[in-house]
């Protein structure tokens, strides 16, 4: 053994262009775990083979992170020709194939990073994506090294009665001293990031699914005792997703069983480990008393997402982490399609676009902007972003728009057939869609290469009976990409006749140049333009539409998303002008009157179902409004938006009260009618609150007291949290007492207060941070308080900078505990260039304070440095 006296520094930037094939492959690995909460021993037997595509004569490099090799054997014999190169174990091997044995020791209970093998409330579990496996044993921890895994676990039968891993169970038995053991085998080669192990005292809800070829698959969801009654919805969602994937994508499950484990301490939402999905409890446990309708939707969508990864991520995996959107973007699209098929497709589309605009559009216009296939990174965990996931899904959705569903399915079948069992690239996916559909996607590939949200400026001219629609696209400069080439932008479009309120058919216009014009004939008068219907492209449309035309579209457009968009644009135009001080009093009155008219039409339209009606009356979010202004005072946005809400509440008071009365009479169920009623019930309170606080508080407290479900209870409490009324304190105290000990529901209690409209949110957040139920070691609890606060523009952007200091202090304190979670809070400060100068200076000062701290994690340092420099 030789220790390098001066190990080379880990490269600060990893480049996609530097990719080269691994020098060694590991066709098989056998792992043996002697399990203990504070002293787990791991023995790894790696069958290694030199890769003909690798560098000739290169030593075997095995990645590690915070671990030490207690034993290194080669072909069963002691081997001294190895050295540590930074965190990596490098072994010189004489031949082209060997068995390398390495023993490591771990302390799971001390692993607060929740990456690798860690303890959660007495249970052991793993999280290996993206680079957690190297915290368990030394291994070429990269997604293009695929291995067949055999896993043996032994430990106390009392502490760990359930022993789970990937694949199928093949053997089990008892050992000395009250121990027992189990062995699992996964026949499908997989990368190390898909390895999973769970050991603990768990109970299972069981069911089965019969595949289209007639194979029975045993299903189990493992939870803590007492939680099993809340797993039924997750199980139904799993079975539905398995059937849907067979029907829509032709993908059949490939093991004898499928297991899910719910874990209370988890950095992410869930993980698609082959045959053993590990979930945050938030996305498994649901019943009407503790979960909202939104929670039910989230459980269904996330269960489906992780199951769909079995093919789009596991059977075909990523060559390297730059290709992350290969699996995540594609799988997000698949789970969106599944949820749309299971519920209201129009409402689902609106929800997906709202998420994109709230999370991804700001990312695209900020210092952390990156393409869906990045060119470089310092810490891969920072690239699990809305761009990779949500924009990645939108890019693939555009392929479905261009190809149509049948041709797109032919392309995905070809992709799975070509690359089954391989580590593929985004280019492999695009080429398969190209070959399967007959499309030329050469220019379309720019969506993978260029960051930024394209803007499409619209001009409509009418002369004689001819309409000319001129479209001009610009792709903004982003860090490292100052100059952009034109994108392929498919825009579903319709031209409405003003007299009849109808159109003569939809057109798919494909914009490929910087500027293009399209002509249409047969229009005696200028039509009303409906563009980007269904949000066919993830772009910002700049269409100088009059209020009258927007009111027309809000009333007549037959595309549900376009109708929603008309309502949004009507409000956005008004509020942006108000924030920028561009409205005269006459303009303000006219704008409010148009919005009131559009809202009245929606509230009284008998053809609308309540789910869609509920979407149409939701105002644009404060963050989305901020994106429309170059430098903004966020508090001015809060004030103008609340003033408009108050105006709508007062002008339509009778309608809101009648609506609340009507929807309150609808009994609870999970069907669309009842869900729509619950959504509208709380929306009525939202508008009444600024117009008539006493009436809203009384109704909200009555709704809270009568609630037989969490949707109604949380909605009422949300409204009360923003009011200075005695009902507020009583409801908050009751909620805390009623749900004491239920971690997921108490998370809601924290979030509702931190995200409220109350005038003293900052004081409340400081108090909640010292609450007995608050902890920095549970990611859900941290997010529930601080992420809700950081998204609360009115409080976070307090003029004295106290909101920024709260988040800055959090990052500094949390980083040594869990750098991955701490890094998620940096972007809230990193948007300082979008904010007016006085506040921007305070935000930047917080970033500089964090940057000066010693020993920052790679996660936080990368985010902070890019936020300061970008």
N, C-alpha and C positions, 0 to 999 in steps of 0.2 A: 504494500500500500504506500502511496505517495501523496501527501497533501501539498497542493500548490501554495507557495508562500504568498503570492500575490494573485489571487484568482481574478480573472478578467471580469469587468463589470457586466451586468446583464444589459443587453442592448436597450437603450432608452426608447427607440422606435423600431417596431417590427414592420417590414415592408412586404406587401403582397408580391412585389416584383422579385423578391429574394427567395421565393418558394423553391425548394428542391425536394425530390423524393427522399424518403427515409433511407438511411444506410442499412438499417436492419429491420426486419419484420419479426413479429411475434405471433406465429400461427396459433399457439396454444399458451394458456396461462392457467396454473392451478394455485388457488389462494387458500390458505389455512389460517383461520382467525381463532385465537383463544380470547374470548370476549370478557371485558371488564370495563366498568364505567371509567375507571381512572388508570388502568394499566392493561391495554389490549396488545397482544402480540400478534404480528402478522408475518407469515412465511409465504413468500411468493416464488413459485417455480416457473420460470419463463423459458419456453422452448423458442429459441431465437434462430433466425436464418438470415444470412446476408442477402440483401436485396440487389438483384442484378442491375436495377435502375439507379442504385445509390452510388456513392463514391467508393471506388475500389480501395480496399485496405483500411477503411475508416474504422475506428474503434466503436464499440457499442456505447451510446450515450443514453443514459436513463435519467429522466427528469425527477427532481425531488424538490420539496419545499418544506422546510422546518422539520425534517426527519433525518435520522442518522442510521447508517447500515451497521447493525450489530454483527451480522455474519454475511460473507460473500463467498459463495461456492460456484465453481464451474464444473459441470459434469460430475457433481457429487464430491469434489475435492476442494480443499482450501486453495484460494487463488489470491495472490498478492499483487498481481499486475493491474491495479486499479487506483484511481485517484479521484479526489473531489475537485470539480471545476465549478466554483461558485456553489450553487445548490445541487448541481448535477453529479451523478456518479458515472464515471467514464472507465470502461473496462476494455483493455486490449485483449482480443481473442485470436487464437492462432488459426482456427479453421472457419469454415463457412456455416456451421451449424453446431449449436451447443444447447445445454440446459443450464441456465443461470439461476442460482438460488440466493435469495436475499431475505434477511430477517430484519424487521423494524419493530419498534415499540411506540405505542401511541397513548396519549392521555385524553380521551374523548371529552371528559367533563370540563377540561380546561380550554377546549376549542370554541371560543366565543365567535370566531369568524363564520361558523356554521358552513364550512367548506371542508370536504374530506369526510372523515368519520367523526361524528360529534354526538353528544348526549343531549336529549330533550326530555326533561321530566322523568328521568329514570329509564328512558328508552335509548337505544343506540340506532343511529341512522346515518346515511351518507348523502352527500350532494357533491357530484363530481364534475358537472358542467360548470365552467368550461375547463378549469385546470385544478380540480380538487383531488383527482386520483393520485397525483404526485405528493399529496399530503398524507397518503396512506402507505404507499410503497414506491420504490424507484421503478420507473417505467418510461418508455418513449410516449409521453403523454400528449399525443397529437391525434386528431380525428382520422388521419389516413393510415393508421396502424390498427388493423382489425384482427381480433383474436377470438378464439373459442374459449369460453371461461368454464372452469370447474371450481366450485366454491364449497369449502367445508367450514362450518362454524361450530364452536363448542363453547359452552358457558353454563352458568348457574340455571338450572331448570326453574327455580323459584323466581329469579330476577328476569330471565329471558325465556319464558315458556314458548314464545313464538320466534322461529328462526326463518327468515325469508331472504331470498336472493333472486337473481335473474333466472329465467328459463323454467325448467321443470324439476321438481324434487325427485331425487333418485335413491336416497338412502337416509336413514335416521337411526338413532340408538341412544342408549344411556351410557354414562361414564361414571367414574369414581367421584365420591364426595358430593353427590347431589347434582352432578352436571349431566348434560345431554348434548347431543350433536345432531346436525343435519347436513346433508350434502345436496347441492343443486348443480345442474348442468344446463347450459344454454347452447344449443347446437348452432345458433346463428352467429357468425362472426360479427363482432361489434367493436367500436372504439372504446377507449377507457372511460370517456365521459359518460357512457351509458351504463357503467357498472353501478349496482345498487346492493345494499345490505340493510336489513332492518332486524333488530332483535329487541323484544320487549314483552310486556304483559298487555296483550291486545285481544280483542274479541272481533269476530268476523261476521258480517252480513254476507250470505251466500246466495248465488243464483247460477244460471248457466245460459249459454247461447249456442245454438246449433248453426254452424256455418252453412253456406249455400251448397257446399260439397258434402254435407252431412256429418261433419265432425262436431262432437260436443266439446265445448270449451267451458271449464269451470271458472266462475267469477267469484271474487271475494273482495270486500272492502273492510280493512282492518282499522279499528279505532279504539280509543280508551273505553273501558267498561262504563256504561251509562250513556254513551254517545251513539250507540248502534241504532236507536230509534230515529235518528236524524240522517240516516244514510240512504233511505229509500229513493229519494229524488236522484241522488248521484248514481245509484244502481240502474234506475230506469233510463237515465241519460246515457250510461255506458252501453246498455243493450241497444238503445235507439241509434247510437253512433256506429256501432258495429254493423247493424243492418243497413244504415244509410251509406256507409263507405263501400259496402258490397254493391249496392244498387247504383250509386251515382259514379263511383270511380272504379268499380270492379276489384276492390281490394279485400282480400279475405285474411282473417287472423291466422297465425301460423304456429302457435304453441298450444299445449294442452290446457293451460290455465292463464288467467289474467288477474293479477293482484294489484290492489291500490292500498296504500297506507296513508292515513291522515296524521300530520305532524304539526304540533302547535308552534314550534320554533323553526322557521323556514324563511330563507332570504327572498325567495321568489313566490310565484303562484303555485307552480307544480313542476314536476320533472318526469320526462317520458322514458325513463330507464326501461330497457327491454323486458316486458312481461311483469315488471314491478314498478308501477308509477308511484312516486312519492309526492304527496299533495300537502300544501298548506291547508289546515283544517277549514279555513275560510271558504275553500272551494269544494268542500265535501259535505259539511254538516248543514242541514237546512230543514226547518219545519216552520209552519206559519207563525208560531209564537215568537221565534227568534230570528227568522230570515225574511227580508223584504222580497218583493217581486223581483227587484234588481238582483238580489242575492241568488234567487232561484235561477234567473237567466245566466248569471255568472257561473254557477255550478255546472249547469248544462253545457255552456260554451267551453269551459276549461276542461271538463271531463272529455268532451269530444275532441278538443284540440290535442290533448296529450295522447288520446287513443289514435287519432289520425297520424300522429308522428310515427306510429309503428311502420308505416311505409314512407311517408315524406319526412325522413329524418333518421330512421333506424335501418330499415332494409336498404334505403339509399341515403347515405350520410354525406357529410361535408368533407371535402378534401382538406380544407384548412378553415380557420375561423373567419377569414375574410368572406367566405361563402355562407355566412350564417343565415342570410335571407333565403338561401336555397331551401332550407328546411322551415324557417320561421315564417317568412312571407307567404310561402305556399300553404303552410298549415293554417295560418290565420285566415287566409281566403277560404280554405275548406271549412273551418269552424264557423265562419260568417255565413257561408252558404247553407250549412246544416241548420244553424239557428234560424235563418230566414225561412227555410222549409218547415221548421217546427212551429213557427209562430207567425207574426205579421211581417212579411217581407218588406213592405214600405217602412214600417217603424224600425226594423232592424237596420235598414240602409241608413236612415237618418241618424240612428244612434252611432253607427260606425263612423259616419262622416263627422259627427260632433266630436268624437274621440280624436279623430285625425286632426281636426282643426285646433282642438284644445292642447294637444300634446305634440303633434308632429310639425305643424306649420311653424310654431315658435322655434322648434329645434332647427328647422330648415333656414330660418332667418337669423339665427344667433351664432355665437362663436363656436358652438359644437356641431355645426352643420357638417354632414358627411353624406356621400352617396349610399344607396342601399347595399352596395358592395364596396366597402371602404378600401382605400389604398394603403393605410398605415394605422397602427394603434400602438399605445404603450401598455395598456391593460385591457384585455379583451372583455372583462366584465362591464366596462364602460360602453360597449357597443351592443348591449341588449336594450336597444332604443326603440322609440316609436317609429323612427325612420326605417330600421331594419324590419320591424314587425309590421306596422300598419301601412306605411308607404310601400313596403315590399309587397303586401297583399294587394294594394291598389294597382301596382304595376302589373302584376299577373292578372288582375281582374280586367285591365285594359286589353290583354291578350284575348280574354274571352269575348270582349266586345268586338274586337276586330275579327275573330275567327268564328264566333257563334258556338253554342254549347257542344254540338256534335263533333265539329272539327277539333275543338279544344280537347275534348275527351280522347280523340284519336292521338293527339300530341302527348297527353299525360300517359296514356297506355304505352306509347313508344318510349317515353322517358323511363318508366318503371321497368319495362322489359330490357332496355339497353343497360341500365345501371344498377340492377338488383345486385346487392352484395358488394357494391363499390362505394368509394368515397368520391363524390362528383363535385362539379363546379356549377356556378350560375350559368356559365356559358353552355355547359352540357344540357341544362334545362331548356334554355332558349333555343338551342339547336334542335332539340327533340320536338319542341312546339312548332318550330319552323318547318321541320321535315314532316311532322304529322298533319299540319294544317295547310301546307302549301304557301304560307305567308313568307314574305321577305322581311325579316326583322333586323336587317343590318343597321338601319338608322335607329330603330326602336331600342337597341342596346344602350343608347345614351342614357336611358333611364337608370341603368346600372352604374353608369360612370359619372354622372353629373349630379351634384347636390343642388338644393334650392327648389323652391316651389315656383313653377312657371306661372307667369301672369299673361292672360289673354285679354287684350283690349278689343272691344266690340264696337263696330259702327254699322248701323243699318240705314240704308238710303232707299227711298221709294220714288220712282219716276214712271209716269204712265201706268202700265200694269206690271212693271218689273221691280223686283226687290233685289238690292245688292247688299250682301252681308260681307263685310270686310273684317278679317281677324288678323291681329298682330300679336305675336308671342315674344316675350322677353324672359330670359332665365337670369335671375339676379346673380351678382358676384357673391361668392362664398369663400371662406378661408381656404387658401391654396388653389382656388379655381376662379380667377378673375374674369375669364372670358369663356362664354358658353356657346355651344352650337344649337341650332334649332332641334326641338324634340318632335316626336310623333305624338300628336294629341287627338284622340278620337272624341268627338263631341256629338252626342245625340241631341238633335235640334228639331223644333217644330215652330211653325208660323201660324198664329191664331188669327182668325177673322174676328174683328171687334164686334160685328153685328150678331154673329151666331154663337160666338164663344167656343167655336170648334176649330180644328185644323184638318188639313187634307192629307195627313200622314207624316210620320217622323222620318228625318233624314240623318244618316250618319256622316258627318263631315270630318274628314281626317286632315288636320293641319300638320303640315310637314315643313313648311317654309317659314321664314321670319314673318312674312305677310302674304295672305292669300285672300281672294275674293270669290264668293259663290253667288250665283244669280238664280232667281226663281221668278216665274211669270204667273200671271193670272190673278193679280191682286189689284182690285180697283182702288183700294185705299191701303194705307200703310198697315201692315199686320203688327201683332204683338209677338215679340220674340221670346221663345222658351228655349234656353240653351244649357248645355251640360246636364241634360235630363238624366236622372238616376245617378248623378255625379259620375259620369262615364270617364272622367279624367281627374286626377288629383291636382287641380290647378286653381288659381284664383282668377275669377272672371271679373273684369272691369267693364261693366255695362251701364252706361249713364241712363238708366231707366227712370221715367217719371213716376211719381207716386201713383198716378192714375193707372199706369200700366201694371205696376206691382199689385195694386188692389185688384185689378182685373185678373191677373194670373193667380193670385191667392184665392180667388173665387172660382175660376174656370179651368185651371190647368188640370189635365187628366193624368199627369205624371205626379204621383204623391210627393216625391222628393222635390220636384220643381215647384210645387205648390208651397211646400215648406220653405224652400229657398226664397220664394217671393216674399213671404212673411218676414224671413230673416233680413233680407236686403232692405225692406221697407223700414225696419227698425234700425238696422246698422247705419243707413244713410242719415237718418234723423239724429241718432245719438253721436255719431262721429262729428257731424257738423256742429252739434251743440257743445261737445267737449272742446272743439277747436275754436269756439266763439264765432262761428260763421252764420248763426241764425238770428234773424231779426225776430221781434216778438210776433209779427204776423207769420213768419216762416214756422216758428215754433208751434203756434196755434194750428196752422194748416197741417203740419206734419203729425201732430197729435191727433187731429181729427181723422186723418187718413188711417192712422194705426188703429184708432178706436173703431172705425168703420170696418176694417179688415177683421179685427178680433170679434166684433159683433157678428159678422157673417159666419165666422168659424163656430162660434158658440151656438148659433141658431140653425146651422146646416144639418138637417135631419139625415142627410145621406152619409154623413161622417160617422164612423164608429169612435167610441171614446178614447181608444188607444191612440188613434191618429189625431184626434182633436187635442189630446193632451200634449202631443209633440208640437202641434202648430202654435200653441199658446205659450211655449217656453221661449223666453227672451234669449238673444245671443249672450253667451258668457262674457264676463269681464275680460278674460284673457284674450278671447277672440277679438273683442272690440279694440283692445290695446294693440293688436297686430295691425290694425288698419291705420295707425298713426305713427309717424316717424319717431317722435319723442313725445312721451305722454306723461301726464300726471295721473297715476292710477286712481287717486282719490277723487279726481274730477269725473272719471268714468263711473266710479261707484255712486257718486252723488247724482249724476245725470240719469243713470240707469234706475236708481231707486225713485227718482222724481217721476220718471215715466211709469214705473210700476204703480206709484201712488195715483197718478192721473188715470191710468187704466182701471185701477181699483175703484176710484170714485166715479168715473164716468159709466162704468158697467157694474156698479154696486149691486143692483137688483139682479142682474144676470148671474154674478158670482154667488150671491146668496141662494138663488134658486138652484144653481148648479150644485152647490154644496148640499143643499137639502135633498135633491134628487139622487145624487151619488151616494149619500149616506144611507139611503134606504136599500141599496143593493147588497144582498147578503154575500158573505165571503165565499169565494171559490177560486180556483186557479184558472178558470176559463177566461177568454179574452174580454168578455163583457165586464166581468167583475174586476179584472186587472185594470181595464180602462177607467172604470169608475173610481178605483182607488187613486190612480194617477191624477185624475181631474179634481178629486176631492181636496187633495193637498194643494194643487195649483190654485184653486179658488182661495184658499187661505193665504197663499203667497201674495196674491194681489190685494186682498182685503187688509193685510197687515199694515202696509204703509198708509192706506187710505183711512182706515178706522181701526186703530190698534185695540180698542176695547172690544169691539165686535169680533175681531180676529182672534184675540186671546180667549174669549169666552167659547167661541166655536172650536178652537184648537184644543182647549182643555176638555171640552165635551167629547171631542173625537178621541182624544187620548184616553179618557176614562172608559169610553164605550168600546175601545178597540179590542177585537178578538184576533188580531194579526199584527205582525211587526211593521208592515207597510204603513198602515194607518197610524200606529203608535209613533213610529219614527218620524213620519211626515208631520204630525202634530207637534212633536217635541222640537223638530227643526224650526218650525215657525215660532214657537214660544221662546226658543233660545235667542232669537234676534230681537225680542221685545223686552222693555223694562216694565214688566207687569208681575204682580204677585203670583199669577198662575205659573210663571216660569220656574221659580224655585221649587214649588211644590211638585211639579212634574219631574224635574231633574232628580229630586230626592227620591221620589217614588221609583223612577226608572233604575237608579243605582241599587236601591234595596231589592227591587223585584228580580233583578238579574245578577245579583252579587254572585261571583264565582264563575259566571259564564264569560270566558275571556273574549269571545267574538262579539258578544253583545255589549260588554263594557267598552270594547274598542269603539263602538258606535257612540257611546256616551262621551268619550273623549273627543271624537271627531266632530260631533254636533256642536260642541261648545267652541272648539278651536276654529271652526269654519263659519261661525254665525255672524250675523249682522250687528251684534251687540256692540255698544260703544266702548266697552272695556274688555275686548278680547285679549289684548296683550296681558293685562293683569290676570285674567282667567287662565291663560296658557302658563304663565309663571307659577300660578298656584297649582295647576294640574300636574306640572312637572315634578312637584314635591308631594303629590298624592300617594297614599300608601299602595294604590293599585298600579302605579306607573313604574316601569322598568326600562332601562336602555338595552337589556339583553334580549328582549323579544322584538323582532322586527315589526310584527303586526302592531304592537303597542306603540312603538316609535312612530311608525307611519300614521297611526290613527290620530296622534296629537300633532306632530310637527308637519307632516305633509298636508294635512287639512289647513293648518295655519299658514304655511307657505303659499297655498293656493288662494288664501283669503286676501285679495288685493287691498282692500280697505284697511286692514289691520297690519299686514306684513309691510306695507309701504308707508307706515307712520312717518310723519315729516321729520321727527327727531332721530330716526334711524334705529329705534329700539326694536323694531321687528327684525331688522337685519342682524342686530346683535344676538337676538335669540337663536336664529339659525346658525350664525357663525359660531356661537358657543356650543351649539349642538354638534356641529361638524367636528370641532376640536375635541370635544369630550368623547364622541362616539367613535372616532376614527381608530383609536387603539383597540376598541372592543370589536368593531365590525366595520372595516374600511369599505366594503362593498355597499353597505346601507348608507354609510356617511356620505359617500360620493354622490348618491342620488339627490342630495339636498344642495349640491353646489350649483346646478343650473338655475335655481331660483335667484341666486345672487348674480350669476353669470349673465343675466339679461340686462345688465346695467346700462348698456348703450341705448336701449329702447326707452329709458326713463329720463325724465327731465333732469337737468344738470345737477341741481342740489342733491336730490336723492341718489342720482348716479354716483356722485362722489362718495357718498356714505356706503353704497353697495361695494364699490371698488375697494374702499378702505377695509371692509371686512374680508374680501378676498385676499388682499395683501397681508392682512394679519394672519390668515390661515396659512398662506404660502410661506410665511416666516417661521412657522412652527417646526421644530426638529422631528425627524422620524415619521413624516407623513407616509401613509400607505401609497402605493403606486396608483390606486384607484383615485384617491382624492387629489394627489399631486397632478395627475394628468388633467383632470377636470378643471382644477384651479388655474393651472398654467395656460391652458387653452382659453379659459374665460378671460384671463387678463391680456392675452396676446392677440386673440382672434379678432 
